Every structure is written in C-alpha cells, then in structure tokens.
Amino acid sequence: MSDSRFRRQRQAAPRADMNVVPLVDVMLVLLVIFIVTAPLLTHAVKIDLPHASSQVNVTRNERVELAVREDGALYWNGEPLTLEQLAERCGAAGRQVPQPELHLHADRHVHYERVARVLAIAVRSGLQRVGFVSLPEERATR
C-alpha cells in the first residue's frame, strides 16, 4: 500500500507557470546600460553656425602651367623663358593673393637636377601650391 501512495504523488500534473527570474535579470541589466549611455547620447556642444546663402560661390584659383622639356627649356603658360625670368615670375606669383597653383609638367626624359632647380626657385619665391602633372598609365588589354 505504501507503494501506491508514492506513485500518485509522482504523477502530479506538470507546472504551467514560466520562470521569469532570468527575464527580470536581463531587463535590469538593459536598464542599467540605458541609464549609463543615455546622457552620453544627449551631450552636445552648442555652437553658433553661420547661415549659408543658396547661391554657390565658385572661386577658381588662377593656375600657372610650367613645362620643362627634355632639352631643359622652360615654358610659363606656353611662353618660353629662362631661369632668371622664372625667378621673377615665381616671385610675382608668390606675392599674389590668393596664390596661383603651379602645375609642373616635366618631360619624362628631363634630368632630375633641372626639375629640382625649378622647384627650388618656386619654393624660394614663396609659392606654396605646387603640383606635378602626369599622364595615367594605359591599361593593358587582354
């Protein structure tokens, strides 16, 4: 008889409630994370921004095309000149406001010494915006 009593207790109906303790733990962790990070998201630096007009201001800086040929000849916007004249023109261009951009076209076979001398003259005269112009390589077709 005692065996039948124990069997009845073991065959009791399964529990239908859900364990919410892990859910509460996760929610508390998320709450702490949001409390800590919320002030960081709303922090802003207040600055007085300028108002822009709807018209576009296009200011194009003047540019100077300086070419150095293989034989050492110099050309300022297509006009031939000497090293002395180059120093004078670079000095005049260096005093302009805003300064023009100096685009240097050097022949691929010109000696580096000649290009370095031209660059030194341009930098000594006060030109700050100097760029080298080159042609992109042709893509090989397969």
Backbone as JSON Lines, residues from 0, in Angstrom:
{"i":0,"aa":"M","n":[0.79,-1.19,0.0],"ca":[0.0,0.0,0.0],"c":[0.84,1.26,0.0]}
{"i":1,"aa":"S","n":[1.88,1.15,0.61],"ca":[2.72,2.33,0.66],"c":[3.28,2.65,-0.72]}
{"i":2,"aa":"D","n":[3.45,1.68,-1.57],"ca":[3.95,1.94,-2.92],"c":[2.94,2.72,-3.75]}
{"i":3,"aa":"S","n":[1.7,2.47,-3.59],"ca":[0.7,3.17,-4.38],"c":[0.6,4.63,-3.99]}
{"i":4,"aa":"R","n":[0.87,4.95,-2.75],"ca":[0.82,6.34,-2.32],"c":[1.94,7.18,-2.95]}
{"i":5,"aa":"F","n":[3.11,6.62,-3.05],"ca":[4.23,7.35,-3.64],"c":[4.05,7.56,-5.14]}
{"i":6,"aa":"R","n":[3.45,6.61,-5.79],"ca":[3.24,6.74,-7.22],"c":[2.25,7.84,-7.55]}
{"i":7,"aa":"R","n":[1.29,8.03,-6.77],"ca":[0.31,9.09,-7.03],"c":[0.94,10.47,-6.92]}
{"i":8,"aa":"Q","n":[1.84,10.64,-6.02],"ca":[2.47,11.95,-5.86],"c":[3.43,12.24,-7.01]}
{"i":9,"aa":"R","n":[4.05,11.21,-7.53],"ca":[4.98,11.41,-8.64],"c":[4.23,11.74,-9.93]}
{"i":10,"aa":"Q","n":[3.07,11.35,-10.1],"ca":[2.32,11.59,-11.32],"c":[1.48,12.86,-11.23]}
{"i":11,"aa":"A","n":[1.93,13.8,-10.46],"ca":[1.2,15.05,-10.32],"c":[1.27,15.83,-11.65]}
{"i":12,"aa":"A","n":[0.36,16.72,-11.88],"ca":[0.27,17.49,-13.13],"c":[1.5,18.38,-13.28]}
{"i":13,"aa":"P","n":[2.0,18.57,-14.51],"ca":[3.16,19.42,-14.73],"c":[2.83,20.88,-14.43]}
{"i":14,"aa":"R","n":[3.87,21.64,-14.08],"ca":[3.66,23.06,-13.75],"c":[3.49,23.86,-15.03]}
{"i":15,"aa":"A","n":[2.58,24.79,-15.07],"ca":[2.27,25.56,-16.27],"c":[2.76,27.01,-16.16]}
{"i":16,"aa":"D","n":[3.5,27.36,-15.12],"ca":[3.96,28.74,-14.99],"c":[5.39,28.87,-15.54]}
{"i":17,"aa":"M","n":[5.77,30.1,-15.9],"ca":[7.07,30.35,-16.51],"c":[7.99,30.97,-15.47]}
{"i":18,"aa":"N","n":[9.27,30.62,-15.54],"ca":[10.24,31.18,-14.62],"c":[10.7,32.53,-15.2]}
{"i":19,"aa":"V","n":[10.33,33.62,-14.53],"ca":[10.61,34.94,-15.03],"c":[11.87,35.58,-14.42]}
{"i":20,"aa":"V","n":[12.54,34.88,-13.56],"ca":[13.73,35.44,-12.91],"c":[14.82,35.77,-13.92]}
{"i":21,"aa":"P","n":[15.16,34.89,-14.87],"ca":[16.18,35.29,-15.86],"c":[15.74,36.47,-16.72]}
{"i":22,"aa":"L","n":[14.46,36.56,-17.03],"ca":[13.96,37.67,-17.81],"c":[14.11,38.98,-17.04]}
{"i":23,"aa":"V","n":[13.82,38.97,-15.76],"ca":[13.97,40.16,-14.93],"c":[15.44,40.56,-14.84]}
{"i":24,"aa":"D","n":[16.33,39.59,-14.73],"ca":[17.76,39.9,-14.67],"c":[18.23,40.58,-15.96]}
{"i":25,"aa":"V","n":[17.81,40.07,-17.08],"ca":[18.2,40.67,-18.36],"c":[17.63,42.08,-18.47]}
{"i":26,"aa":"M","n":[16.4,42.27,-18.08],"ca":[15.79,43.6,-18.16],"c":[16.51,44.59,-17.25]}
{"i":27,"aa":"L","n":[16.93,44.17,-16.07],"ca":[17.65,45.07,-15.17],"c":[19.02,45.45,-15.75]}
{"i":28,"aa":"V","n":[19.68,44.51,-16.36],"ca":[20.97,44.82,-16.99],"c":[20.77,45.81,-18.13]}
{"i":29,"aa":"L","n":[19.77,45.6,-18.98],"ca":[19.49,46.53,-20.06],"c":[19.13,47.92,-19.53]}
{"i":30,"aa":"L","n":[18.38,47.97,-18.45],"ca":[18.01,49.25,-17.85],"c":[19.25,50.0,-17.37]}
{"i":31,"aa":"V","n":[20.16,49.31,-16.74],"ca":[21.39,49.95,-16.28],"c":[22.21,50.45,-17.46]}
{"i":32,"aa":"I","n":[22.29,49.67,-18.52],"ca":[23.04,50.09,-19.71],"c":[22.43,51.35,-20.31]}
{"i":33,"aa":"F","n":[21.12,51.4,-20.43],"ca":[20.48,52.59,-20.99],"c":[20.63,53.8,-20.08]}
{"i":34,"aa":"I","n":[20.58,53.61,-18.78],"ca":[20.74,54.73,-17.85],"c":[22.15,55.3,-17.97]}
{"i":35,"aa":"V","n":[23.13,54.44,-18.16],"ca":[24.51,54.92,-18.25],"c":[24.78,55.59,-19.6]}
{"i":36,"aa":"T","n":[24.25,55.04,-20.68],"ca":[24.58,55.57,-22.0],"c":[23.68,56.72,-22.45]}
{"i":37,"aa":"A","n":[22.53,56.9,-21.89],"ca":[21.62,57.97,-22.33],"c":[22.23,59.36,-22.18]}
{"i":38,"aa":"P","n":[22.89,59.7,-21.08],"ca":[23.49,61.05,-21.01],"c":[24.6,61.26,-22.04]}
{"i":39,"aa":"L","n":[25.29,60.21,-22.43],"ca":[26.35,60.36,-23.42],"c":[25.78,60.68,-24.79]}
{"i":40,"aa":"L","n":[24.6,60.17,-25.11],"ca":[23.99,60.41,-26.41],"c":[23.4,61.81,-26.52]}
{"i":41,"aa":"T","n":[22.97,62.39,-25.42],"ca":[22.34,63.7,-25.47],"c":[23.32,64.84,-25.23]}
{"i":42,"aa":"H","n":[24.58,64.53,-24.93],"ca":[25.57,65.58,-24.7],"c":[25.91,66.24,-26.04]}
{"i":43,"aa":"A","n":[25.79,67.53,-26.12],"ca":[26.06,68.24,-27.36],"c":[26.8,69.53,-27.05]}
{"i":44,"aa":"V","n":[27.63,69.94,-27.97],"ca":[28.33,71.21,-27.85],"c":[27.52,72.24,-28.61]}
{"i":45,"aa":"K","n":[27.16,73.3,-27.96],"ca":[26.36,74.33,-28.6],"c":[27.28,75.32,-29.26]}
{"i":46,"aa":"I","n":[27.1,75.47,-30.58],"ca":[27.88,76.44,-31.34],"c":[26.94,77.25,-32.21]}
{"i":47,"aa":"D","n":[27.39,78.42,-32.55],"ca":[26.6,79.31,-33.39],"c":[27.1,79.15,-34.82]}
{"i":48,"aa":"L","n":[26.34,78.44,-35.63],"ca":[26.74,78.16,-37.01],"c":[26.36,79.32,-37.91]}
{"i":49,"aa":"P","n":[27.18,79.59,-38.91],"ca":[26.83,80.67,-39.85],"c":[25.72,80.23,-40.78]}
{"i":50,"aa":"H","n":[25.02,81.21,-41.29],"ca":[23.93,80.93,-42.24],"c":[24.5,81.0,-43.65]}
{"i":51,"aa":"A","n":[24.14,80.04,-44.48],"ca":[24.63,79.99,-45.85],"c":[23.56,80.48,-46.8]}
{"i":52,"aa":"S","n":[24.01,81.12,-47.86],"ca":[23.06,81.55,-48.86],"c":[22.84,80.41,-49.84]}
{"i":53,"aa":"S","n":[21.82,80.54,-50.66],"ca":[21.51,79.47,-51.59],"c":[22.37,79.54,-52.85]}
{"i":54,"aa":"Q","n":[23.11,80.61,-53.03],"ca":[23.95,80.74,-54.21],"c":[25.32,80.12,-53.93]}
{"i":55,"aa":"V","n":[25.85,79.47,-54.93],"ca":[27.13,78.82,-54.8],"c":[28.23,79.8,-55.16]}
{"i":56,"aa":"N","n":[29.23,79.92,-54.27],"ca":[30.39,80.75,-54.56],"c":[31.46,79.87,-55.17]}
{"i":57,"aa":"V","n":[31.7,80.06,-56.42],"ca":[32.73,79.29,-57.1],"c":[33.92,80.22,-57.29]}
{"i":58,"aa":"T","n":[34.97,79.96,-56.53],"ca":[36.19,80.73,-56.7],"c":[37.24,79.8,-57.27]}
{"i":59,"aa":"R","n":[37.68,80.14,-58.43],"ca":[38.71,79.32,-59.07],"c":[40.02,80.06,-58.94]}
{"i":60,"aa":"N","n":[40.96,79.36,-58.33],"ca":[42.28,79.94,-58.24],"c":[42.94,79.93,-59.61]}
{"i":61,"aa":"E","n":[43.71,80.95,-59.84],"ca":[44.46,81.01,-61.07],"c":[45.5,79.9,-61.02]}
{"i":62,"aa":"R","n":[45.83,79.37,-62.17],"ca":[46.86,78.35,-62.19],"c":[47.87,78.7,-63.27]}
{"i":63,"aa":"V","n":[49.09,78.29,-62.99],"ca":[50.19,78.53,-63.9],"c":[50.69,77.19,-64.37]}
{"i":64,"aa":"E","n":[50.78,77.02,-65.68],"ca":[51.31,75.8,-66.27],"c":[52.79,76.03,-66.57]}
{"i":65,"aa":"L","n":[53.66,75.34,-65.87],"ca":[55.1,75.46,-66.07],"c":[55.6,74.15,-66.64]}
{"i":66,"aa":"A","n":[56.17,74.2,-67.84],"ca":[56.64,73.0,-68.52],"c":[58.16,73.01,-68.59]}
{"i":67,"aa":"V","n":[58.74,71.83,-68.37],"ca":[60.19,71.64,-68.51],"c":[60.38,70.56,-69.56]}
{"i":68,"aa":"R","n":[61.01,70.94,-70.68],"ca":[61.22,69.98,-71.77],"c":[62.5,69.19,-71.54]}
{"i":69,"aa":"E","n":[62.68,68.17,-72.37],"ca":[63.84,67.28,-72.24],"c":[65.15,68.04,-72.41]}
{"i":70,"aa":"D","n":[65.17,69.04,-73.28],"ca":[66.4,69.81,-73.5],"c":[66.63,70.88,-72.44]}
{"i":71,"aa":"G","n":[65.73,70.98,-71.44],"ca":[65.89,71.94,-70.35],"c":[65.16,73.25,-70.57]}
{"i":72,"aa":"A","n":[64.47,73.4,-71.67],"ca":[63.73,74.63,-71.95],"c":[62.53,74.75,-71.02]}
{"i":73,"aa":"L","n":[62.26,75.97,-70.56],"ca":[61.15,76.25,-69.65],"c":[60.07,77.02,-70.39]}
{"i":74,"aa":"Y","n":[58.8,76.72,-70.05],"ca":[57.67,77.4,-70.66],"c":[56.67,77.78,-69.57]}
{"i":75,"aa":"W","n":[56.35,79.07,-69.47],"ca":[55.39,79.59,-68.49],"c":[54.1,79.85,-69.25]}
{"i":76,"aa":"N","n":[53.09,79.0,-69.05],"ca":[51.83,79.08,-69.78],"c":[52.06,79.1,-71.29]}
{"i":77,"aa":"G","n":[53.01,78.28,-71.75],"ca":[53.29,78.17,-73.17],"c":[54.3,79.17,-73.7]}
{"i":78,"aa":"E","n":[54.73,80.11,-72.88],"ca":[55.68,81.14,-73.3],"c":[57.09,80.76,-72.83]}
{"i":79,"aa":"P","n":[58.07,80.68,-73.72],"ca":[59.42,80.29,-73.3],"c":[60.06,81.35,-72.39]}
{"i":80,"aa":"L","n":[60.88,80.9,-71.42],"ca":[61.56,81.81,-70.54],"c":[62.83,81.16,-70.0]}
{"i":81,"aa":"T","n":[63.68,81.97,-69.34],"ca":[64.94,81.49,-68.77],"c":[64.78,81.32,-67.27]}
{"i":82,"aa":"L","n":[65.82,80.78,-66.61],"ca":[65.75,80.6,-65.16],"c":[65.62,81.93,-64.43]}
{"i":83,"aa":"E","n":[66.28,82.99,-64.93],"ca":[66.18,84.3,-64.29],"c":[64.76,84.85,-64.4]}
{"i":84,"aa":"Q","n":[64.18,84.71,-65.57],"ca":[62.8,85.16,-65.74],"c":[61.84,84.31,-64.9]}
{"i":85,"aa":"L","n":[62.17,83.02,-64.74],"ca":[61.34,82.15,-63.91],"c":[61.33,82.63,-62.47]}
{"i":86,"aa":"A","n":[62.5,83.03,-61.96],"ca":[62.56,83.53,-60.58],"c":[61.72,84.79,-60.41]}
{"i":87,"aa":"E","n":[61.75,85.68,-61.4],"ca":[60.95,86.9,-61.32],"c":[59.45,86.59,-61.35]}
{"i":88,"aa":"R","n":[59.06,85.72,-62.26],"ca":[57.62,85.41,-62.38],"c":[57.12,84.64,-61.16]}
{"i":89,"aa":"C","n":[57.92,83.73,-60.64],"ca":[57.51,83.0,-59.43],"c":[57.4,83.95,-58.25]}
{"i":90,"aa":"G","n":[58.31,84.92,-58.16],"ca":[58.23,85.92,-57.09],"c":[56.97,86.74,-57.18]}
{"i":91,"aa":"A","n":[56.62,87.15,-58.41],"ca":[55.39,87.93,-58.6],"c":[54.16,87.08,-58.29]}
{"i":92,"aa":"A","n":[54.19,85.81,-58.69],"ca":[53.05,84.93,-58.41],"c":[52.95,84.62,-56.92]}
{"i":93,"aa":"G","n":[54.09,84.54,-56.23],"ca":[54.08,84.27,-54.79],"c":[53.52,85.41,-53.98]}
{"i":94,"aa":"R","n":[53.55,86.63,-54.52],"ca":[53.01,87.8,-53.8],"c":[51.52,88.01,-54.07]}
{"i":95,"aa":"Q","n":[50.95,87.29,-55.03],"ca":[49.53,87.46,-55.34],"c":[48.68,86.87,-54.23]}
{"i":96,"aa":"V","n":[47.5,87.46,-54.05],"ca":[46.54,86.92,-53.08],"c":[45.25,86.68,-53.82]}
{"i":97,"aa":"P","n":[44.73,85.49,-53.9],"ca":[45.31,84.22,-53.48],"c":[46.39,83.77,-54.46]}
{"i":98,"aa":"Q","n":[47.27,82.97,-53.95],"ca":[48.37,82.49,-54.78],"c":[47.87,81.54,-55.86]}
{"i":99,"aa":"P","n":[48.44,81.62,-57.05],"ca":[48.04,80.66,-58.09],"c":[48.66,79.29,-57.82]}
{"i":100,"aa":"E","n":[48.03,78.29,-58.38],"ca":[48.58,76.94,-58.3],"c":[49.61,76.78,-59.4]}
{"i":101,"aa":"L","n":[50.74,76.18,-59.08],"ca":[51.78,75.94,-60.06],"c":[51.7,74.48,-60.48]}
{"i":102,"aa":"H","n":[51.33,74.24,-61.74],"ca":[51.26,72.89,-62.27],"c":[52.52,72.65,-63.08]}
{"i":103,"aa":"L","n":[53.33,71.71,-62.62],"ca":[54.62,71.45,-63.24],"c":[54.52,70.24,-64.17]}
{"i":104,"aa":"H","n":[54.74,70.5,-65.45],"ca":[54.76,69.44,-66.46],"c":[56.23,69.2,-66.8]}
{"i":105,"aa":"A","n":[56.75,68.03,-66.45],"ca":[58.15,67.73,-66.75],"c":[58.2,66.56,-67.72]}
{"i":106,"aa":"D","n":[59.03,66.71,-68.76],"ca":[59.23,65.64,-69.72],"c":[59.79,64.42,-68.99]}
{"i":107,"aa":"R","n":[59.44,63.23,-69.45],"ca":[59.88,62.02,-68.75],"c":[61.38,61.83,-68.85]}
{"i":108,"aa":"H","n":[62.05,62.43,-69.84],"ca":[63.48,62.25,-70.03],"c":[64.31,63.43,-69.51]}
{"i":109,"aa":"V","n":[63.67,64.4,-68.86],"ca":[64.41,65.54,-68.34],"c":[65.2,65.1,-67.11]}
{"i":110,"aa":"H","n":[66.39,65.68,-66.92],"ca":[67.21,65.33,-65.77],"c":[66.56,65.84,-64.49]}
{"i":111,"aa":"Y","n":[66.66,65.05,-63.45],"ca":[66.04,65.41,-62.17],"c":[66.63,66.7,-61.62]}
{"i":112,"aa":"E","n":[67.89,66.96,-61.89],"ca":[68.55,68.17,-61.4],"c":[67.82,69.41,-61.9]}
{"i":113,"aa":"R","n":[67.4,69.38,-63.14],"ca":[66.7,70.53,-63.73],"c":[65.35,70.75,-63.05]}
{"i":114,"aa":"V","n":[64.62,69.66,-62.81],"ca":[63.32,69.76,-62.13],"c":[63.51,70.24,-60.69]}
{"i":115,"aa":"A","n":[64.53,69.73,-60.02],"ca":[64.8,70.14,-58.63],"c":[65.15,71.62,-58.57]}
{"i":116,"aa":"R","n":[65.9,72.11,-59.55],"ca":[66.27,73.53,-59.57],"c":[65.01,74.4,-59.75]}
{"i":117,"aa":"V","n":[64.12,73.98,-60.65],"ca":[62.88,74.73,-60.87],"c":[62.03,74.73,-59.61]}
{"i":118,"aa":"L","n":[61.92,73.58,-58.94],"ca":[61.14,73.51,-57.69],"c":[61.75,74.4,-56.61]}
{"i":119,"aa":"A","n":[63.08,74.41,-56.51],"ca":[63.74,75.24,-55.51],"c":[63.45,76.72,-55.75]}
{"i":120,"aa":"I","n":[63.48,77.14,-57.0],"ca":[63.18,78.53,-57.33],"c":[61.74,78.86,-56.94]}
{"i":121,"aa":"A","n":[60.81,77.96,-57.24],"ca":[59.39,78.2,-56.92],"c":[59.17,78.29,-55.42]}
{"i":122,"aa":"V","n":[59.81,77.42,-54.66],"ca":[59.61,77.42,-53.2],"c":[60.28,78.64,-52.58]}
{"i":123,"aa":"R","n":[61.48,79.0,-53.04],"ca":[62.17,80.18,-52.5],"c":[61.38,81.46,-52.77]}
{"i":124,"aa":"S","n":[60.66,81.49,-53.87],"ca":[59.9,82.7,-54.21],"c":[58.59,82.8,-53.44]}
{"i":125,"aa":"G","n":[58.22,81.76,-52.7],"ca":[57.04,81.85,-51.85],"c":[55.83,81.1,-52.36]}
{"i":126,"aa":"L","n":[55.94,80.4,-53.47],"ca":[54.8,79.61,-53.96],"c":[54.62,78.39,-53.06]}
{"i":127,"aa":"Q","n":[53.41,78.19,-52.6],"ca":[53.14,77.09,-51.68],"c":[52.33,75.97,-52.31]}
{"i":128,"aa":"R","n":[51.66,76.25,-53.38],"ca":[50.8,75.24,-54.01],"c":[51.42,74.79,-55.33]}
{"i":129,"aa":"V","n":[52.2,73.73,-55.24],"ca":[52.9,73.21,-56.41],"c":[52.45,71.77,-56.62]}
{"i":130,"aa":"G","n":[52.13,71.44,-57.86],"ca":[51.68,70.08,-58.16],"c":[52.34,69.56,-59.42]}
{"i":131,"aa":"F","n":[52.58,68.26,-59.45],"ca":[53.14,67.61,-60.63],"c":[52.0,67.07,-61.49]}
{"i":132,"aa":"V","n":[52.12,67.26,-62.78],"ca":[51.12,66.76,-63.71],"c":[51.72,65.58,-64.46]}
{"i":133,"aa":"S","n":[50.99,64.48,-64.49],"ca":[51.47,63.29,-65.2],"c":[50.29,62.65,-65.92]}
{"i":134,"aa":"L","n":[50.61,61.8,-66.85],"ca":[49.58,61.08,-67.58],"c":[49.35,59.73,-66.92]}
{"i":135,"aa":"P","n":[48.11,59.28,-66.82],"ca":[47.86,57.96,-66.24],"c":[48.36,56.87,-67.18]}
{"i":136,"aa":"E","n":[48.75,55.75,-66.59],"ca":[49.22,54.64,-67.39],"c":[48.06,54.05,-68.17]}
{"i":137,"aa":"E","n":[48.34,53.58,-69.36],"ca":[47.33,52.92,-70.18],"c":[47.09,51.52,-69.63]}
{"i":138,"aa":"R","n":[45.86,51.13,-69.54],"ca":[45.55,49.77,-69.09],"c":[45.83,48.78,-70.2]}
{"i":139,"aa":"A","n":[46.47,47.7,-69.83],"ca":[46.78,46.68,-70.82],"c":[45.52,45.88,-71.13]}
{"i":140,"aa":"T","n":[45.24,45.69,-72.4],"ca":[44.07,44.9,-72.77],"c":[44.48,43.46,-72.95]}
{"i":141,"aa":"R","n":[43.68,42.58,-72.46],"ca":[43.99,41.15,-72.52],"c":[43.16,40.47,-73.56]}
